[in-house]
C-alpha cells in the first residue's frame, strides 16, 4: 500500500502568496510607509520572531487550477525547490504572529497608540555643527 502524503491533498496554499522581509520600522514615518503598503489589495504585514515581513497574496501563474500541481515542477525556481513539506501550509488558519496587520486602518490605530495618540512628530533639524565638536566662546 502506498504511503499517503500531504502533497496528495494539497491545494497549493504555499503557491498563493509570498512574504518578503522588510526593514524594521524605527520612527513614525517608517510606520506610515507600512500603512501605505496596507492600503493595497491583498497585502498584509506581520512580525515573526522580531522580524517584519510584507505578505503579498498573489497566486503563482504556474499553479494548475485543476489539481493544484506545479506546471513547471522539473524547472521550478530555487525557492520552490528548497521548500520542505515540514514548512507546509496545508492547514489553513492564523499563525501565531507577534503582530499582524491586515489593513491600513489597523496600522493607523497602532501608530496612534505607539506615538502617544497621534501627536505629530516634529521633523529633526540637522545642525550644521559637526557632531561631537563643541563651539569655542
C-alpha positions in Angstrom: 0.0 0.0 0.0 1.4 3.4 -1.0 2.1 6.0 1.7 -0.3 8.9 1.7 1.4 12.3 1.8 0.0 15.8 2.3 1.0 16.7 -1.2 -1.7 14.4 -2.5 -4.3 16.6 -0.7 -2.5 19.8 -1.4 -4.4 22.9 -2.7 -1.3 24.9 -3.3 -1.6 27.3 -0.4 2.1 28.0 -0.4 1.9 29.0 -4.1 -0.8 31.6 -3.4 1.3 34.1 -1.6 4.8 35.2 -0.8 6.3 37.0 2.1 9.4 39.2 2.0 11.4 40.7 4.9 11.2 44.5 5.2 13.2 46.9 7.4 12.1 47.1 11.0 10.3 50.5 11.3 12.1 52.9 13.6 10.0 56.1 13.5 6.6 57.3 12.8 7.4 57.8 9.1 8.5 54.2 8.7 5.3 53.0 10.2 3.3 55.3 7.9 5.2 53.8 4.9 4.0 50.4 6.1 0.5 51.8 6.3 0.8 52.7 2.6 1.6 49.1 1.8 -1.5 48.1 3.7 -3.7 50.4 1.5 -3.2 48.0 -1.3 -5.4 44.9 -2.0 -4.2 41.5 -0.8 -1.3 42.9 1.3 -0.7 42.1 4.9 2.3 42.8 7.2 3.4 40.6 10.1 6.1 40.4 12.7 7.5 36.9 13.5 10.5 36.4 15.8 11.1 40.2 15.9 11.4 40.4 12.1 9.0 42.4 9.9 7.5 40.9 6.6 5.2 42.1 3.9 2.9 39.3 2.7 1.6 39.5 -0.8 -1.3 37.4 -1.7 -0.7 36.6 -5.4 -1.1 33.2 -6.9 1.7 31.7 -8.9 0.8 31.6 -12.5 2.3 28.0 -12.8 -0.1 26.6 -10.2 -2.6 24.3 -12.0 -6.2 25.3 -11.3 -7.3 21.7 -12.0 -5.2 19.7 -9.5 -3.0 22.4 -7.8 0.1 20.8 -9.2 3.1 22.8 -10.4 3.1 23.0 -14.2 6.9 23.7 -14.3 7.9 21.3 -11.5 11.0 20.0 -13.1 12.3 23.5 -13.8 10.7 25.3 -10.8 12.7 28.2 -9.2 15.2 27.5 -6.5 12.9 28.9 -3.7 10.3 26.3 -4.7 12.9 23.5 -4.8 14.1 24.5 -1.3 10.6 24.4 0.2 10.0 21.5 2.5 6.9 19.6 3.4 7.9 20.3 7.1 7.0 24.0 6.3 3.8 23.1 4.6 0.9 25.5 4.7 -1.6 22.5 4.3 -3.7 23.6 7.2 -5.2 27.0 6.8 -5.6 29.3 9.7 -3.8 32.0 11.6 -0.2 31.8 12.6 1.0 32.9 16.0 2.4 36.3 14.8 3.7 38.8 17.3 1.9 41.5 15.2 -0.3 41.1 12.2 -1.8 44.0 10.2 -4.4 43.3 7.5 -5.3 46.8 6.5 -4.2 50.4 6.8 -6.7 51.3 9.5 -5.1 48.7 11.9 -1.7 50.3 11.3 -3.2 53.8 11.8 -4.6 52.8 15.2 -1.2 51.1 16.1 0.6 54.4 15.1 -1.8 56.4 17.3 -1.1 54.2 20.3 2.6 53.8 19.7 3.2 57.5 19.2 1.0 59.0 22.0 -2.4 59.2 20.4 -1.3 60.7 17.1 0.9 63.5 18.5 2.6 65.0 15.4 6.3 64.1 15.4 8.5 67.1 14.7 10.9 66.7 11.9 14.5 66.5 13.1 16.5 69.5 12.0 20.2 68.7 11.4 22.6 71.1 12.9 25.4 72.5 10.7 27.8 71.9 13.6 29.9 68.7 13.4 28.8 66.1 15.9 31.0 65.8 18.9 32.7 69.2 18.5 32.0 72.0 20.9 32.0 75.6 19.9 34.6 77.8 21.4 33.4 81.0 23.1 
